[in-house]
Structure formats: structure tokens, C-alpha cells
Amino acid sequence: MGKLDPPAPPSGGGSDIVNLRDALEERYLAYALSTIMGRALPDARDGLKPVHRRILYGMQILRLDPASTFKKCAKIVGDVMGSFHPHGDQAIYEALVRLAQDFSSRYPLIDGQGNFGNIDGDSAAAYRYTEARMTAVAGLLLEGIDEDAIDYRDNYSGDQQEPIVLPAAFPNLLANGSQGIAVGMATSIPPHNVAELCDAALYLISHPQATSDQLVTFVPGPDFPTGGIIVDTPESLAETYRTGRGSFRVRARWAKEEGNRGTWFVVVTEIPYGVQKSRLIEKMAELINDKKLPLVADIRDESAEDVRVVIEPRSRTVDPAVMMESLFRLTELESRFAMNMNVLVDGVVPRVLSLSEALRQWLDHRRDVLVRRSRHRLGEIEHRLEVVAGMLLIFLNLDEVIRIIREEDEPKDALKTRFALSDVQANYILDTRLRSLRKLEEMQLNAEHDALMKEKAGIEELLGDEVRQWKTITWQVRDVRKKFGPETKLGKRRTTFETMPDTSEVDLTEAMIEREPITVVVTEKGWIRSLKGHVADVTSLGFKGDDALKTSFFAETTSKILVFATNGKVFTLDASKLPGGRGHGEPIRLMVDIEEGEDILFVMPYRQGVKMILSGTDGRGFAVGQDEMISSTRKGRAVLNLDAPSRLALVVEATGDHVAIIGDNRKLLVFGLDEIPEMSRGKGVRLQRYKDGGIADAKVFAMADGLTWKDSAGRNFTVAKPELNEWIGKRAEAGRLPPKGFPKNNRFG
């Protein structure tokens, strides 16, 4: 065995030096273009990606039209892979299966026989077990493909031709939608109702300058194969179609059904597009087990051919709408379908189109197809007219023609010379069988000639008149609308539109949390925790290091907790998210963004409608409702504006008709509560005038009940209205020394 010769070195005597960055850019760009053009983005004209187009063309070659018998998908996949699509068989089969699934494609292009998967997410059977043929919709996409309606290109091996685009007598891009991820760009187009698309197309033909805003009148929104309800506003939908980008919020369709003995349950009959039912139910079951859906007792799947998911409430007193709102918030019963109408314009340029631009692409393509098919037919007519003219000559000189064929060595040339025939006519005469000669009748030939001349004149007029062309396209679009109109089973709209229900008065956060009593404990150093149940005695609790109890109060897991910081900000905590009472809790500073150098002054449970008086150390303050203090972020809400070095000093509930206020200078003042303005934010007004020091404490009380305070021994003292007369004044006065027996610490207790 001889030694193998090494490969010859490259010409030039050495290797080429290439910049690595340039080489990577060049190769990555080639890969990106291949993905964009040849895989991920659909053509704006027929709405198909190359794999789908090749599948349909392969089935066309196999003559799998709607009236034919089914053929094994293995045969289809094998032919498509061997002739047109040099990729994996599973990729081709998965694309074929999706075209056949009535829950994936709004207007299926393939009629499948066998197991093609289901809405639960189960995959289809192997392609050796399933069979397929094309649907009438696919037939419309291919209509006229053999009449020179579109251009072809070489397949990957160069031995066959494949179509660049299909004739597309059906608005497939918008009717069936498309999804794909390319390199640096993606597409996501929802399916629509074809009758509505045809109405919009007809309006666009008669009004070429129509905008997307006008066409939305005909195409109000997507029409998903799985139905559902779109809850976006018409303005939002119009904006999405105007720009080609946006999203649609889709909700499941549900209804309340009555059970036995006053019970009821909710039945979901349609789920959002693209959601797997089995995964949806599994997720809901997990939430029920984790007690994140306290309003729901059980869920079960009673689906057969149609979707039927039964949801049982925890009790018959639950509001069905509130229960469903909690489910919409936490599960895929509500989902968003993104729209990004990024397609290949004219098959070559990726661009995001609006609704009007997308329909215009389809209509312009239909006009090109009409012109090309008409020219093709014109050529066929001219060929036939030439043949008919030759046949008329034969009829008049039949005996002479037979003699020439029998006796001449070169009958073709003799016929051409004798009767001044063309090659086409001479060949046709020579190829005519003897049995056909008996059918030659002058009247029939003349009738055919006249009919062809009339058709030729009509086509020539069509090709020369753009108005007639658009009239023909209008007739074609109307024919499609008639086949798939709203009165047909396939064409009836499945997705409906509703306004978003008003849930502003419903606390969904509270509805989704199991309501249980708790005791909130706050320490001096700002640590917080919650104990289960209402614990009256918290003196036995342990604290970290030298920390001690600051305050404790009863609440529920659905409560909101207000935290007042010394800089005048109020923060909101959810009681359900507080750490449990087994340990020492967690610092409040980890839950909200309290500025460095500021302290926690007061912590209390939120109560709807209750008003508070807030005051700084400078004695300025105002009344504010707790509703104005609620915030949904970690940054809290600034309520009392303070000038340094003033700090928030007082938070008092404003229940009563008079205010008693005492300063560090031990001066007491009583005035009417109505003198304090109510604000949502600001510096407030001066409550009491001080020469030195600031505010020490305040209390709101009902004058009829008198002013009460608690001494150091825990005893209550009450001063009736007649005895308070000398302290009653106007807001911002200095006040007088308090009555005898008032606590030395200047606190009302």
C-alpha cells in the first residue's frame, strides 16, 4: 500500500491572513441572513415560511388535493426533505402537524387523519402512523401555480424547481398569523377572521389611501382558533394595528353554573391562544395547594372534544367575578399575545408593517398573479388559435393531406409548403390520430375559433386596463369571503371583545390571601414579625440583644401596615408578607427604603377612611386620611414636608371634635379640630406657638366626654368641658400650664 500524498498547498505559496473580527462578522452576517430569509420570517405576500411553502408544494406534486385520498405523512416528509428542504425530518413533520391542528391554525392548511396532538400539549403520533391531504384553504394558496403565476428557483440540489412564493388567493399572513425568532429580530402575528380581512381588503381596493385606523373598523382585532375574550380598549387595538407592534390581552371565557342546594361553580369553556390546558390546570392546582388561591376549593378537567374546566369556590358566598379576577392575575387564564408584524416585504426586505401595509402587500401580489396568469392564458389561446386555423385547412383539404402523408418522404415539409403552415400546425396535424379526423366539423372549429377570439379580446382588454384588473380582484376577494363568511362554521368569529371589568373597588390582594388573625410585634430597633392569632400578652417574647418591645397590635393577614419614618414619609407593608413569630423577625429597613439617618417613629394597621394628624417637631402639621398614605413601592409616600432640623414627632388619630396639644415647655392648648386643614401632602400649619422647644404630645377628643389622660401609675383622669375653658383657644396660640395632676412627662398616656 503506497503512502498517501499530502494535500497541495494553497496557490500563492502560503496561507491567507484574515482579521478574526472581519471573518466572524462576515460569517455571522451570512448566518443571520440565512435565518431571516430562509427560516424565521414569513413572506408578506403568502404569509408562509419556506418550510410551510415547501410542504404545500410537495403535497401539490403528490396531488393531495382536498378531494384525493390521504397519504402517509412519512411519504410527504420524505419527499419534501429529499427534494426541497434539506433539514431534519422532525422539523418538517412538526411544521406539518401545526398546519393541521385546528387549535393552532385558525384556518388549517392540512387535513390530518390520525393523532395530530391536542390542546393539552400532547404531541402527535409518529409520521408513519398519520396521514394527510390539503384543505380547501391550501388549494386557494396554490391556485394558478401551474399557470406561470409566480417565479421559481432551483432547489438545494439544483435538479428541481421550487416556488419563491405561492399565488395566495387567501390572505394567509393575517388569517393564520405567524411566529418566529430570527437573528436580531422576531415576528409574532396573531390570526384574524378572514371575512373581516376580505371586507378591509375590498375597502382598500376602493380607497387606496385608506389608513389602518379606517381599516380597524372592519378588523377590530385578532380571531384566535381557541376563542377567548380580548379586554383591550379600542384605542389600544387601533394603536397596535397602526404601528404593527403591541400586544393583546386575552382572557378565558367562563360562565357561572348553578349546582345542588344553592351551590355554584364556574365553567371555563375557552382558554387563551397558545396555552396548554394540562399545564394551566397543573399550575392552578399548585396554587390551590400552596394556599395562594383561598377563594378556590377545587379544580377538575371535564373536557372531551370541547374545553370544560370546572372551578369550585371555597364557599357559596364568594363573588364569582372576584374569584375569577384572582385567577386571571395568577394563572394563564389571562395571557398577553405580543404582536410584531415583522415580515419579508416583497420576499426580500424585513420590515414591520401596519395593517394597511400588510393588506396592500397581499393585494398587490394578487394583481401581479392576475396579470401573469392572464398573459399565460393569452399565450395558450394564441397557440390554440394557430392550431385551429391549421385544422380548418385540413378539413377543407382532407384527401390531399392524407395523400401527402402517405406518399411524401418528408410529409412535414410538404404540408408546410403546400398549405403555408407553421411548425406548430404541421406537427399538430401529423400527431392527430385517424380516429380524430371524423370529429372534424367546420362548424365546431369555427365556434371554437370565435370563442377563443372573444376570450383573447377580453384578456387583452384586462391587461390594458388597471381598473378592470382591480374589479377582477374584487370579485375574487368576494368569492373568498363567501366561502369563509361569518355564517359558515369555519368563518364564524370565535374571539369576542369586552371592556376590562372595573376592579378598583375590589381588593384583589386581600381576596387572594387567606384571612387569618395575627398579632404584629415591632421592636425599638425596628424589627417586625407576626404571631398567629391575637396574642394579648407579648411580655414573654424574646428579643435580639438589647432590643425591646416598641409596640404590638392586632391585625389580619389581609391587612396593610403603615410605617411612619421621622422624615415625614409613610411606607406600606403587606401583613401576609411579614416574617413569622418563631424567630426575631426581620428589620423593616430590609422591606422598605428608609433613608440613612432616619428612624421609625410609629407603626400601625391601615384602616380605610380614618384620618390622622401629623406634626413635626416644629409644631406644624395637618390632618390626612390613611387612604392618602398607602403606597405600592418600597420608596413609600412623602406626606409631611419638613425643613431640617425638624422631624416627624407626632401621629395621632383624628377621632373627635377638639385637639389638645402640649409642648416641651409644658404649655397646654385646646382648640377645635376643624381649625386644622385636611391635606394629602405639604408642610401644614402651625398648631401651637413655642418660644423654646417644640411639640411634646397631642390628643383628639370629644369635648362632650372631656379630656382624659393617664398618670404614671396607670390611673385615668378626666377634665370636663367647664373646667377646660381657660385652656380653650385658637390654633397657633401658646397655651397655659396644664391642670394640676397632669403627667410630668408631658404625655397624655
N, C-alpha and C positions, 0 to 999 in steps of 0.2 A: 504494500500500500504506500503510495507516494505521499510526500509531505505537501500539505495544503499551502498554497501561496497566500501571503497576507494581502488584504485589500489595497488597491492602488491609492497613493496619497492624493489629496485634492490638487487640482490644477493650480499652478502658481507657486508650487513648491513649499507651501506652509498653510497653517490654519488661519481663518479669518478672525480678527479680533473685533468683538461686538460689545458695545456698552451694555452691561447687565440690565440697567433700568430701561433702555430703549427696547431690548429684546423682550423683557417682561411686559412692557406696555403694548408692544405690537401683538404679542400672543394673547394677552388678556383681552385686548380690544377685539381680536378675531373671535375669541370665545364668547365675549359679550354679544357681539353682533349675531353670532350663530344662535345664541339662546333667544335673543329678542326676535329675530326674523324667522327662525325655524322651529321654535318650540312654544314659547310662553304667551306671546301676544296674538290675538285673533286679527284677521283681516277685516277692515271696516265694511267691506262690500258683502261678504257672505257670512261674516261672524264666526268663521271656523279657524282653528289652528291647523297646522299641516297634518298632524296625526288624524284628526277627525275628517279632514278633506280626503286623505288617502284611504281611510276606511270606507267612506261612502263611494269613492271612485272604484275601489277594489270590489265592492258589492255590486256596483253598476256593471263591471266587466263580467261578474258571475251571474248577472241577470236576476238579482234577488229583489225584484220589484214587489210592491205590496200584493200583487195577485199571484206571485210564484210560491212554490213550496219553500219551507225553511231548509237551511243548510247548516251543518255543524259550524260553530264558531271557530273550531280548530282549523277548518278549511279557510275561513275568512282571514283569520290571524296569520296563518301560514302564507297565504297569497300576498297579503299586504306587506308582511315583513320581507318576503322574498323579492318583491317587485318594487316597492316604493319606500318603505320605512325601515331603515337599517338599524333598528334599536331592539330592545328586548321584547319578547312575546308578551310578557306580563304587562308591560306598559301599554301595548296596543290593546290587549284584552280589557284592561281596566278602563281605558278610554271608551271602548265599545260598550262595555257594561253601563257606564254612566249615561251614554246616549240612549240607552234602553230603559233606564229607571224613571218611572213616572213621578217619583218624589224628588228626583234630582233635575230632570229636564222638564220644563213647562210644556213643551211640545216635543215628545220623544222622536228622534230621527230613526230609531231602530226598534223593530217589533221583535221582542225576545220570547223564546219559548224555553221554559225550564226555570231553574233557580237563578235569578239575577240579583239576589240580595234583598234587603228590606230596610225600612226606616229605623230599625233598631241598631243598624250598623253591621249586621251580619254580611259577610262577603258572599259573592256569587259562587256558584259551583264552578269547577274546572271547565275550561273551554271544550273539553272532549265530551262533556255531558249536555251542554247548552246549544241551542240553535237560534238562528236569527234571519231576518229579512228586513228590508227597508219599509218605512212608513210612507204615507202619502205626503207628509211634510218633506221628507228626504227626496221624494220624487219631484217636488217643486224646486228644491235646491238644484237638482240635476237637469231640470227641464231645458232641452235645447242644447245639451252638451255636445251632441253629435252633429250640430249644425253650425260649426265654426263660431260659436258664441263667445268663446274665451280662448286665451293663449295657453300653450303647453310648453313644458320644458323637459329636458332629459331627466330620467330618474337617476339615482345614485350610481347605477352601474352603466348608464348610457345606452342600454339596449331597448328601453321603452320610453314612452312619453307619459307625463303626469300633468294634470291641470294646475295652473298657477292659482286660479280662483274658480269657484263654481258660478254658474249663471244666476243662481239665487233669486227665484221668483217669490221668495218668502223672506220677510225681514228678520233673519235669524239672529243677528247680533243683539238686538234689543229683546226679541221674543224669547230666546233661550238664555241670554246672558252669557257670561264667560268669566273665568277666574284663572289667574296665572301669575307666577313670580318669575321675572327675568333677572337680569343683572343690572342693578341700579334703578329698576323701575318695575312696576307691577300693574296688573289690571284686575278690576273687580266690577262686573256689570250684572245687576240683578235681572231676572226675567220679567217680561211685561206681557200685557194682554195684546194679542196680535190684531184683534178687531180695532182696538183703540189706536194702535200703531198705524193701521191702514187709514183710519179716519184722519190722523195727523198728517200722514203722507199725502192724502188727497187734498187736504187744505194747503199743504206746502207746494203742491203742483199748481194749484190755482192762485197761490200767493207766494211767489218765490222768495220774497223778502221777509217772510214770517219769522218771528223770533221764538226762542224757546219758551218765553213767558206766555206767548199766544198758544203754542202747541201743548202746554201743560193743561189747557182746557180740555184737550182730547185724551192726553195721557196723564192722569192725575198722580200716578205712582206705580211702583212695581206690582206685579201679579205673581206671587210665588206659587209653585206647584203644591206646597203643603198648606196653602191658605194663610191664616193668621190675620192679625189686625195691625195696621200701621197707625201709630199715635202721634206722628209728627204734625206740625202745623202746615197749612198750605203754603205759607211764606217760606218755610224751611225747605219744603219739597221743590218749590219753584227755584230757589237759590241753587239747590243741588243740580237741577237739570240745566240751569243757566251756565254753571261753571264746569259741569262734568265731574265735580268732586263733592263729597259729602257722605252722609250716612242716613240709614232709615232705621227707626226704632220699631221693631216688630214684636207683638205680644201674642201669646197663645189665645185661642178662642175658648171661652168657658161659659158654662151655664149652671145655675143652681137647680138641683132636682130634689123634690121632697121625698123623704123616707117614711118609715113607720113611726107612729106615736110622736109626731111633731119633730122628728129628726130631719136633717137635710144633709146633702153632700154636694160637692162641686165636681162637675164632669168636664174634663178638658178634651175637646174633640179635634183641635188643630194646634200644632206646635210650630214654632218659628223655623224658617227655612235653614237647612244645614245642621240642625240639632239632632243628635242621635237619641231616640226615645229611651233606650235602655240606660244610656249614660245619664240622661236627665233624671230618671226615676232613682237611679243609684245615688246620685248626688242629693236628691231630696230626702231619701231615706237616711243618709248620713247626717244631714242637718237635723232631722227629727230625733235621731239617737243622741246627738250632741246637745239637744235641748235649745237649738238656735231657731226652731220654728215652734214656739209654745202654743200657737193657735191651731196647729195641725196635729191630729191624733194618729192618722194612718194614711197610707197611700197604696194603691194597688192598680195594676195594669190589667184592664179587661178588654184590651184591643184584640180584634180579629183582623178583618181586612181594613177596617177603619180604625182610626186612633180613638181610644176611650180610656182615659186615665182618671180614676176616681180618687178624690181627696176628701177625707173625712175631717171635720173640725173637732177641736178639743171638747167643745160644748155647743149646744144649740143656740146659746146666747151670743156667740161670736158673729161679728158682722162679716158676711162673705167678701165684701169689697176690701175690707181691711186685711183679711186673711190672704186674699189674692195679691194685694199690694206688697205684703211681706214676702210672698213667694216670687213676685216679679223682681223684687230688689235683690234677692239672694240666689236665685236659680236662673237657668237658661229659658224659663218660661217667657222671659223678655230678653231679647238679644238685639244687637245692632248689626246691620248689614252695611258694610262700607261700600261706597260707590266711587270708583276711579275709572272713568271711561277712557283709558289709555289704550289706543288701538293703532294698527298699522294703516295709515291713510294711503289710499291707492296701493296698498300692499307693500309699501317701502318705508314710509316715514312714521315713526312712533309719535303720537300726539294725543293730548287729552281733548276730547270733543264734547260739545254741548249736545243737547237733544236734537236741535235743528240741524246741526252739522252732521250728526250720525245718520239721520234720516236722509239728508241730502246726498251723502256718500252712497247710500243704497239706491236712491232714485237715479242718480247719475249713472251708476253701474247698470241699472235696468235699461236705461236709454242706450248705453253702449251695446248691451246684449241684443236689444231690439234691432239696432242698425246692422249689427254683424249678422244676425240671423236672417234679416231681410235681404241683405246682399247675398248671403249663401243661397237663399231660396231663389233669388233672381238669377243666379248662375245656373241652378238646376232647371229653371224654366227655359232659359235660353238654350241649354243643352237639349232639352226635350223638344223645343220648337224646331231645332235643327233636325232632330231625328224624325219628327212628324212630317216635316217638309220632304225628307227623303222617302218616307213611307208612302206619301201621296204619289210620288213619282213611280214607285214600284207598282202601286195599284193601277196606274194608268198604262204601264208598260210591263205587266207581269210576265207575259210569254217571252218577251225579249230578255228580261232579266234572267229567267230560268235558262234560256239558251246560252247566254254568256257564261253563266256559272258552270253549265255542263260542258261547253266546248272550249272556252278560253283557258290557256295555261296560267295566265295571271288575271283571274276574274276581277280582283280589286281594282287594278289599274284600268282594265277595260270598262268597268262600271263608271269609274270616275271620269274617264274620257268621254264615254258615250252620253252620260246624263249630267255631266258637270257637277259631280257630287264631291263633298268633303271627305276627309279621312273618317270622321265620326260617322257620317251617313253610310259610307261604303262598308265600314266594319259592322255597323248595326245590321245592315241588310244581309251581309254574309253570315252573321251569327243568328239570324232569325230562322227558327225551325219551320219545316214544311207545314206542320200542323197549324202553325200560327197564321199561315197565309190565308186560310179560309176565313179568318176573323176580320180580314182587312175589308173594311167598308168605307167608302168615301165619306159618307155622312158622319160616321163616328169620328173619323180622323179630323174632318172639318170642325166638328163640335168641340173636340179636344183642343184643336188649334185656337179656336175662338175663346175658349175658357182660359187657356194659358195666356193669350194676349191680353185678356181683360185683367187677369191676376197680375201680369207683368206691369201693366199700366198703373194698377193700384199701388204696387210696391214702389215703383219709380216715383209716384206722387208722394208716398210716405217718406221716402228717403230725402226728398227735396223740400219737405215741409216740417219744421220742428214742432209746430202746433199740433199737426196730425200725430206726430210721434208721442207727444205728451198725452193726447187723447187716448191713444192705444195703451199707454202705460196706465192711465186712469182706469181703463176697462179691465186691465189685468189685475190691478190692485183691488178693484171692487170684487172681482171674481174670488180672490184670496179671502177677502172679508166675508163673502157669502159662505165659503167653505168652513170658516172658523169663526163665525159670528157668535154673539153672546147667547143666542138661542140654542147653539149646539153644546153637546156635553163637554167637549174639549175646550171650546172657546169661552164658556161661561166664566166670568171673573170669580176668582177664589179668595183673593185678599181684599179686605174691606178697609175703610178708613173711619177712625173715630178720634174725637178730641181727647186729649190726655185728661183723665179724671182728676178733679180737684182734691188733693190730699193735704192741703195746707192746714186744715183743722184736725187732721189725724196725726198723732204722734206715732209714726211707724217704728221709731227706735224703741219706744215703750211697748208697742204691740209685739215686737219680735223678741222681747225679753220676758222670761218667766217671772211673774210678780211675786216677790218674797220679802218679808220684813227683815231689815238689817239694822245694826247699830254702828254708826260711823264714829271712829275714835281718831282724834288729832292730837299730836304731842306738841310741846313747846318748841321743839326744833323743827317742826313742820313735817313729821312723818304721819302717814294716814293709813288706815286699814278698816276693814268692815267685819263685824261679827254677825253670825247668823242669828236671826231673831232679834227681839227687842230686849236688850240686856240693861236692866235698871242700875245694877251695881257694877261699876267698872273699876272699883278701887283695887281689886285683886290682880289687875292686869300687870304684866311685866313690861318694862321699857328699857331701851338700849342705853347703857352707860348712865350718865347723869340726867338723861331726858325725863320728862314728867308729862302728866296729862294736861292738855290745854283746854280741850272741850270734847264733848261727846253728845250725839243726838240720834234720835230715831229717824229712819228713812226706809225706803224700799229699793229693790234692785232696779226699778224703773225710774228712780229719782235722778235729778241733776243736782250737783253740789256746787255752790258758789264759793269761790276763794277770793278774798279781798286782800290785795297787796298794799303796802304803805305808799306806793307811788300813784295810787288812785285807780289802778287797773283792777278789773274783775275777771277771773278765769272760771271756766266751766268744766267740771269733771262729770263723767257718767258713773253713777254708783255701781252699775253692773261690771265696770272695769277696775274697780278698786281691789287691791290685794286682800286676800283672806286674813282671818284673825289668828292663824296658827303661829305666825312669826311676829316680827316687829313692824311689818308693813313696808312701805316704800316712801322715800321723800317726795313731797308734792312737786319739788323743783324738777324731778325727772319727767313729770307728766305735763307740765306747762313751762313756758319760757318766762320765768320771773327774772328781772334784771339783777345783775350783780349789785350787792349793797342794799337791796330792798328786802323787807321781811314780810311774813304772812301775818296780817292783823286779825282776820276773822274768817271763820268757815261756817257755812250754814246751808241747810237744804233749800232748794229753789221752790217757791210757792207762787203759782200763777196769780197775777192780779195784785199781789201785795206790794206796797210801796215802802221804801226805806229812806231815811235821812242820812246823807253822807256829809261829813265835815272834816276839814283839815285842822292841823294844829294852830293855824292862824285864825280859826273861828269862822271861816267862810264855808258855806255848804248849801245844799238844796235837796229837794225831795226827788226821787227817781223810782220808777217801777222796776221790779225784779225782771219783768219781761224785757226791759231795755238792756239788761246786763248780760243776757245769755249770748254766748259766742260759740262758734263751732270749730275754732282753730286753737292751736297751742298759744298763740300770741295774745289771746284774751281780748278784752274790750276796754279802752280807756274811757272812764266815766267822769272822775273828778280831776280837773286840770289843776296842778299845783305849781307854785313858784317856789324854788329852793330858798330856804331850807325846810319849807313846810312839808308835812307828810300827812297821809290819811290817819286820822286819830279816832274817828267815831263812825260806827254803823249801827243805826237804831231803827227798829220797825216803827213805821208811822201809822199806828192804830190809835185813834183818839181824836181830840179836838184842840188840845193845848200842848205846848212844849215847855218843859222845864230844863234849863241849861245852867251849868255851873262851871266856872273856870278854875284855873290853878290858883287864882287869887282869892278863892273861896267866896265869890260873889254869885248869888243865885238870881236868875231872871225867869219869869214865866210870861209867855205870850201865845197868841192864837196860832194854830198850825197853818191856817190859811194865809199867814204872812210869809210863809216860806214858799218860794216859787217851785213849780214842778218842771224839771228839765230832763233831757236824756243824756246831756253831756255839757260840761262847762266848769267855770270856777265857782259859780254860786254867788250868794250874797252874804254880807256879814250877819252872823246870828247873834253875837254878843261882843261888846267892845271891851278890850283889855288894855290896861296901861303897861302891865308886865305879864309875862307868861302867855298861856293860851287856854284852849278848851280842855276841861277835865272829863265831863260826862254830860249826858243829856238823856231825857226820857219823854216819850209822848204818852199822854194820859187823857182820860175823860174827866173834865172838870167836875162833873156831877158826882164822880166817885172819889174825888180828892186825889192829892199827890201822896204816893206811898214810896217809902224806901226801907231798906233792910239794914240794921246795925251790925256791928262786928260780931255780936252774939247770935245773929240769925233771926232776931225779932223784927216784926213788921211794924212800922209807924205810919199813920195816915194823917195828913193835914187837910181838913175840909176847906171848901171854897172860901167861906167868910174869913178864915184865918190866913188865906194866901193873898188877900187883897193888897197888902203892902209890897208884895213881890211881883204882882202882875203889872206888866208894862208893854212897851213896844219892842219889836225886833231891833237889835243892834244897840240897845241901851246897856249900861254897865251892870245893873242889878244891885242887890244888897246882900249883906251877910245872911246865911241861911238860918232857918228856925233852930231853936235850941234842940239838941239831940241829934242833929244831922251828922253822919259819919265823918270822922277826921280825915279819911282818905278821899273825900270829895266824890264818892261814888254812890249811885242810887241802889246798888246791890243787884 
